[in-house]
Amino acid sequence: MNKEIILFAMTKINHHFQKLSKEDLFQEIEKRVAAYKEKASTPHLLNLSVGDPAGPLCPSVIDALTAASKELGDKNTFRGYGPSNGYLFLREKIAQNEYKNISADEIFISDGASSDISNLQEIFSIDNRLAIPDPSYPAYVDVNVMAGRTRPLLKTGKYGGITYLPCTEENNFQPEIPNAQVDLIYLSSPCNPTGVALTKETLTEWVNYAKKNHAVILFDGTYESFITSTAPRSIYEIEGAKQVAIEVRSFSKSAGFTGLRCGYTVIPHELKVQDAGAIHSLHALWKRRLETKSNGVSYPVQKAAAALFTVEGKKEMKEMIATYQERAKTLLEGLKSLGYTVYGGVDSPYIWCKTPPKIHSWEFFNFLLENTHIISIPGVGFGMGGDGYIRLSAFAEPVIESLTRIKNLA
Amino acid sequence: MNKEIILFAMTKINHHFQKLSKEDLFQEIEKRVAAYKEKASTPHLLNLSVGDPAGPLCPSVIDALTAASKELGDKNTFRGYGPSNGYLFLREKIAQNEYKNISADEIFISDGASSDISNLQEIFSIDNRLAIPDPSYPAYVDVNVMAGRTRPLLKTGKYGGITYLPCTEENNFQPEIPNAQVDLIYLSSPCNPTGVALTKETLTEWVNYAKKNHAVILFDGTYESFITSTAPRSIYEIEGAKQVAIEVRSFSKSAGFTGLRCGYTVIPHELKVQDAGAIHSLHALWKRRLETKSNGVSYPVQKAAAALFTVEGKKEMKEMIATYQERAKTLLEGLKSLGYTVYGGVDSPYIWCKTPPKIHSWEFFNFLLENTHIISIPGVGFGMGGDGYIRLSAFAEPVIESLTRIKNLA
């Protein structure tokens, strides 16, 4: 390389990226698994790490997907650019089937919850004070680090400038109102990674806090379809939530759309922020962002999502979810009977399993990989509050064999 | 609404959004057309505004799309999460067919050029000095306004903090090296809206400028497939460009994927930036961004894109493009023969048509709408440098009828 270029370069990078830990969690797991595969004699690995449904997609979805694909091949039914907020046919189905008090106009279709939960922070000031559950889905923290909303990573493994909300055995994994004032609050229910749903009481406390303190809640409901308890499925079941909360959902987990890519975000019209002497609609800000940066979601994919709301589609999706719920229950009960301390599994496909005393989560990850050939996720990957746990997914692999391998450890 | 909430709200919005002009260009056009439809007795409108190919998609694409859709319905061929940078099968096809000196690993698949061209700025510091052609695709400016990289909109209709690169009749619509130092340079070729491709000389000057001044070029090649002149189709045809340029492309225009959503971005490994005493790979920064914020592009859509590189797919795409090239030529020559001063059309489906003397572009837009029922785009929507022009697209509507209507104006 030209030395002159190196010495006098003027283009500057986004320095906030340098605050990120070097590897993305899933990349780090992949790397460790690859290294293990090299030294071990190609064991049969059971991957209980990634939250990827085993599939296949429902017949109704496939029918709609192929029919819509064919439409694009006929000049009479071809469709080009769609609306940046998604087709009305899908937004209406969601409003009718998923909500009591949300209109189609308050729904924005996206290519998945990950994009929305990552990009929503763009409509807020850099100066907002963040509250993020610990542990939680890594992107909540990482996208705010990238945007410059945090200070550097401290020696404690936490970022300066974030109010972490501990989710522990002691508080039943329910994030509590902090002492510090916060403006922008990430909540997920059922929570990834703990698999525990937030109770009506917890959500009511947070909605009341947000109303009183003029904060905004970014609510991640990616796993709502797995709830079997009486926990709320939507934050809008809580009185007043429409004035303070944005809700993000996905078809990835409920309908196996991880490879197809579709989700949605709800921003009620009554959610307003008073700032610098004016009242701002977050709905309008998000709409403007989408119109500028996005050209919407693939038409056949939106047709496929709409098929989930037909009589047949609903039935098929329900059966699919029931299978995962059953597997999660088996895994949870099996681990319990083997003496493990486990959480989640009831309202979620994830089991949050405590490591043996004094064993850190990466150590237990390595131990399980080497002795059972099971790939888990070390809890610390979801934040320092996750150390002492691993996350096990009931999505993909045979749970009985997984349990047998763990049983044979002793 | 609760008055207390309004008075003491603490969550702050991203104030930079307030610097944007109130309406997105295309929203403003839609609004005016809707108003016109209300007062006029439902005239047969010809929409020469939006850059949306008429379709339908090629048979090869439809076959691949439906076959991949069916794969997702079978548990043996189901695919969940794909790579965040796109499937290797597609990246390899692009590297082999579109480039001489780019590897599959330097290509990132996306859901379209709009997302990439909007999001790439995230990996750069807020402090970089921008250079943006005037006129140009509105998102180049708007996404940087949103990110806080500009000062407010001035009375001149331009933003403080941007070095505008005038593209005029006088310079043959070739953006020239400015007097001011700039770090981050947006270039598009063939340019939207002028329809003019940048010459080898122009691109060589810019690459040399970037190398000497350690700047980075964001090159938008969305319309490269329409080039019929000897203009370069890729910036990497210019010596040394791999050290200074990122290239964005799309299947939207070349293959009618506007409703299907697929494009790609090339970031060569040798494109490095020295900043704060360290050397940074832009490839690594973008990769990290994608891994955090995205779960990749829909699998059937990527299979559909890959089908464009089969023998049959190439032939079909070539024929489709030839149709648009022919229509653009007819529209261009027709307008010329009617006495209009027109540019573009040779390397692009867009005609950049000068308005009559002293007529502003919104005035001419209104005049055409009311007297010919033709929807155009006022040039000023692409920046102040676009005033005195309208953009006409040869994509969708019958060009002969369009010409007849314009002829009958006199």
Contacts between the chains, C-beta under 8 A, distances in Angstrom:
chain1	res1	chain2	res2	distance
A	1	B	243	7.6
A	1	B	270	7.0
A	1	B	272	6.8
A	2	B	211	7.5
A	2	B	243	7.4
A	5	B	211	6.7
A	5	B	214	5.9
A	5	B	243	6.9
A	5	B	272	7.8
A	5	B	274	7.2
A	6	B	272	7.6
A	6	B	274	4.6
A	6	B	279	6.3
A	7	B	274	6.9
A	8	B	214	5.7
A	8	B	274	7.8
A	9	B	214	3.8
A	9	B	273	5.5
A	9	B	274	3.7
A	9	B	275	6.4
A	10	B	181	7.3
A	10	B	183	5.4
A	10	B	213	6.3
A	10	B	214	4.5
A	10	B	215	6.6
A	11	B	124	6.8
A	11	B	128	6.0
A	11	B	183	4.4
A	11	B	184	6.4
A	11	B	214	6.0
A	11	B	215	5.7
A	11	B	216	4.7
A	11	B	273	5.2
A	11	B	275	7.4
A	12	B	124	6.8
A	12	B	125	3.7
A	12	B	127	5.6
A	12	B	128	5.7
A	12	B	183	7.0
A	12	B	273	7.4
A	12	B	275	5.0
A	12	B	276	7.9
A	13	B	123	6.3
A	13	B	124	6.1
A	13	B	125	6.1
A	13	B	273	5.6
A	13	B	275	5.2
A	13	B	280	5.0
A	13	B	282	7.5
A	13	B	285	6.2
A	14	B	122	6.4
A	14	B	123	5.4
A	14	B	124	5.8
A	14	B	125	5.6
A	14	B	126	7.8
A	14	B	285	7.3
A	15	B	125	6.4
A	15	B	275	7.7
A	15	B	276	6.8
A	17	B	123	6.8
A	17	B	285	5.6
A	17	B	288	6.5
A	17	B	289	7.7
A	20	B	288	6.8
A	24	B	288	6.9
A	24	B	291	4.5
A	24	B	292	6.4
A	26	B	291	7.6
A	27	B	291	6.5
A	50	B	80	7.9
A	50	B	81	6.8
A	52	B	80	3.8
A	52	B	81	5.2
A	53	B	80	6.4
A	54	B	75	7.2
A	54	B	78	7.4
A	55	B	72	6.9
A	55	B	75	6.0
A	55	B	78	3.2
A	55	B	79	7.7
A	55	B	80	6.4
A	56	B	72	6.2
A	56	B	73	5.1
A	56	B	74	5.5
A	56	B	75	4.6
A	56	B	77	7.9
A	56	B	78	4.2
A	57	B	72	4.8
A	57	B	73	5.3
A	57	B	78	7.1
A	58	B	73	8.0
A	59	B	73	6.6
A	61	B	73	7.5
A	62	B	69	6.1
A	62	B	70	6.4
A	62	B	72	6.7
A	62	B	73	3.6
A	65	B	69	4.2
A	65	B	72	7.5
A	65	B	300	7.0
A	66	B	66	4.8
A	66	B	69	4.8
A	66	B	70	6.5
A	69	B	62	6.1
A	69	B	65	4.2
A	69	B	66	4.8
A	69	B	69	5.9
A	69	B	300	7.3
A	70	B	62	6.4
A	70	B	66	6.5
A	72	B	55	6.9
A	72	B	56	6.2
A	72	B	57	4.8
A	72	B	62	6.6
A	72	B	65	7.5
A	72	B	259	6.5
A	72	B	260	6.7
A	73	B	56	5.1
A	73	B	57	5.3
A	73	B	58	8.0
A	73	B	59	6.6
A	73	B	61	7.5
A	73	B	62	3.6
A	74	B	56	5.5
A	75	B	54	7.2
A	75	B	55	6.0
A	75	B	56	4.7
A	77	B	56	7.9
A	78	B	54	7.4
A	78	B	55	3.2
A	78	B	56	4.2
A	78	B	57	7.1
A	78	B	256	7.7
A	78	B	259	7.6
A	79	B	55	7.7
A	79	B	259	4.4
A	80	B	50	7.9
A	80	B	52	3.7
A	80	B	53	6.4
A	80	B	55	6.4
A	80	B	256	7.2
A	80	B	258	4.0
A	80	B	259	5.0
A	81	B	50	6.8
A	81	B	52	5.2
A	81	B	258	4.7
A	81	B	259	6.5
A	82	B	259	5.8
A	111	B	111	5.9
A	111	B	261	8.0
A	111	B	297	7.9
A	111	B	298	7.5
A	112	B	295	5.5
A	114	B	293	6.7
A	114	B	294	6.5
A	114	B	295	5.0
A	115	B	293	6.4
A	115	B	294	6.1
A	115	B	295	7.8
A	118	B	292	6.7
A	118	B	293	3.8
A	118	B	294	7.7
A	119	B	293	7.0
A	122	B	14	6.4
A	122	B	146	7.0
A	123	B	13	6.3
A	123	B	14	5.4
A	123	B	17	6.8
A	124	B	11	6.8
A	124	B	12	6.8
A	124	B	13	6.1
A	124	B	14	5.8
A	125	B	12	3.6
A	125	B	13	6.1
A	125	B	14	5.6
A	125	B	15	6.5
A	126	B	14	7.8
A	127	B	12	5.6
A	128	B	11	6.0
A	128	B	12	5.7
A	138	B	292	7.7
A	139	B	292	5.6
A	139	B	293	6.9
A	142	B	292	4.8
A	143	B	292	6.3
A	143	B	293	6.2
A	146	B	122	7.0
A	146	B	289	7.0
A	146	B	292	7.1
A	181	B	10	7.3
A	183	B	10	5.3
A	183	B	11	4.4
A	183	B	12	7.0
A	184	B	11	6.4
A	211	B	2	7.5
A	211	B	5	6.7
A	213	B	10	6.3
A	214	B	5	5.9
A	214	B	8	5.7
A	214	B	9	3.8
A	214	B	10	4.5
A	214	B	11	6.0
A	215	B	10	6.6
A	215	B	11	5.7
A	216	B	11	4.7
A	243	B	1	7.5
A	243	B	2	7.3
A	243	B	5	6.8
A	252	B	295	7.8
A	256	B	78	7.6
A	256	B	80	7.1
A	258	B	80	4.0
A	258	B	81	4.7
A	258	B	295	7.0
A	259	B	72	6.4
A	259	B	78	7.6
A	259	B	79	4.4
A	259	B	80	5.0
A	259	B	81	6.5
A	259	B	82	5.9
A	259	B	298	7.2
A	259	B	299	4.5
A	260	B	72	6.7
A	260	B	298	5.4
A	260	B	299	6.9
A	260	B	300	7.4
A	261	B	111	8.0
A	261	B	295	6.8
A	261	B	296	7.4
A	261	B	297	6.9
A	261	B	298	4.7
A	270	B	1	6.9
A	272	B	1	6.7
A	272	B	5	7.8
A	272	B	6	7.5
A	273	B	9	5.5
A	273	B	11	5.1
A	273	B	12	7.5
A	273	B	13	5.6
A	274	B	5	7.2
A	274	B	6	4.5
A	274	B	7	6.9
A	274	B	8	7.9
A	274	B	9	3.7
A	275	B	9	6.4
A	275	B	11	7.3
A	275	B	12	5.0
A	275	B	13	5.2
A	275	B	15	7.7
A	276	B	12	7.9
A	276	B	15	6.8
A	279	B	6	6.2
A	280	B	13	5.0
A	282	B	13	7.6
A	285	B	13	6.3
A	285	B	14	7.3
A	285	B	17	5.6
A	288	B	17	6.5
A	288	B	20	6.8
A	288	B	24	6.9
A	289	B	17	7.7
A	289	B	146	7.0
A	291	B	24	4.5
A	291	B	26	7.6
A	291	B	27	6.5
A	292	B	24	6.4
A	292	B	118	6.7
A	292	B	138	7.6
A	292	B	139	5.6
A	292	B	142	4.8
A	292	B	143	6.3
A	292	B	146	7.1
A	293	B	114	6.7
A	293	B	115	6.4
A	293	B	118	3.9
A	293	B	119	7.0
A	293	B	139	6.9
A	293	B	143	6.3
A	294	B	114	6.5
A	294	B	115	6.1
A	294	B	118	7.7
A	295	B	112	5.5
A	295	B	114	5.0
A	295	B	115	7.8
A	295	B	252	7.8
A	295	B	258	7.0
A	295	B	261	6.8
A	296	B	261	7.4
A	297	B	111	7.9
A	297	B	261	6.9
A	298	B	111	7.5
A	298	B	259	7.2
A	298	B	260	5.5
A	298	B	261	4.7
A	298	B	298	5.5
A	298	B	301	5.6
A	299	B	259	4.4
A	299	B	260	7.0
A	300	B	65	7.0
A	300	B	69	7.3
A	300	B	260	7.4
A	300	B	300	7.1
A	301	B	298	5.6
A	301	B	301	7.8
